[in-house]
Amino acid sequence: MSLVELSRHMHGYEAEIIRGRLEAAGIGAVCFDSGVNIVEGAGIALPARVMVLDEDLAEAKAILAEDVAL
């Protein structure tokens, strides 16, 4: 079991929303670097990353694709 990157976001709150959506669907997810940026959207900002287990990646992508289609 290893963590893989599902998505990157310049705003930490976007990553946290996605993490919550996945957890509501029963998929464990964590956010890396969501609280690093003091000034959101700064040119030197690190993107927040949503990470899931490798075996959950396909299902997580499918859930996000469904949400975009709505």
C-alpha positions in Angstrom: 0.0 0.0 0.0 1.4 3.3 -1.0 0.0 6.8 -1.4 -0.3 8.3 -4.8 -1.2 11.8 -6.0 -4.7 12.3 -7.2 -4.7 16.0 -7.8 -2.9 19.3 -7.1 -4.5 22.6 -6.2 -3.2 26.1 -5.7 -5.7 26.7 -2.9 -5.5 24.4 0.1 -9.3 24.7 0.7 -10.0 23.1 -2.7 -7.8 20.1 -1.7 -9.7 19.8 1.6 -13.1 19.9 -0.1 -12.0 17.0 -2.4 -10.6 15.1 0.6 -14.0 15.5 2.3 -15.9 14.3 -0.8 -13.8 11.2 -1.1 -14.1 10.4 2.6 -17.9 10.8 2.3 -17.7 8.1 -0.4 -15.7 5.8 1.8 -12.2 6.5 0.3 -9.5 7.5 2.7 -7.6 10.6 1.5 -5.0 13.0 2.9 -3.9 16.5 1.9 -0.2 17.3 1.8 1.0 20.9 1.9 -2.6 22.4 2.3 -1.5 24.7 5.1 2.0 25.6 3.8 1.0 28.7 1.8 0.6 31.8 4.0 -0.6 33.8 1.0 -2.9 31.7 -1.1 -2.2 32.0 -4.8 1.3 33.5 -4.4 3.6 33.0 -7.3 6.0 30.9 -5.1 3.2 28.9 -3.5 3.4 25.1 -3.2 0.4 23.3 -4.6 -1.7 21.3 -2.1 -1.9 17.7 -3.1 -4.7 15.2 -2.5 -3.3 11.7 -1.9 -5.0 8.3 -1.9 -4.0 4.7 -1.6 -2.8 3.3 -4.9 -5.6 0.7 -5.0 -8.2 3.5 -4.5 -6.9 5.8 -7.3 -9.3 4.6 -10.1 -12.4 4.8 -7.9 -11.3 8.3 -6.6 -10.9 9.5 -10.2 -14.3 8.1 -11.1 -16.0 9.9 -8.2 -14.4 13.2 -9.1 -15.4 12.8 -12.7 -19.0 12.2 -11.7 -19.0 15.4 -9.6 -17.6 17.4 -12.5 -20.3 16.0 -14.8 -23.0 17.3 -12.5 
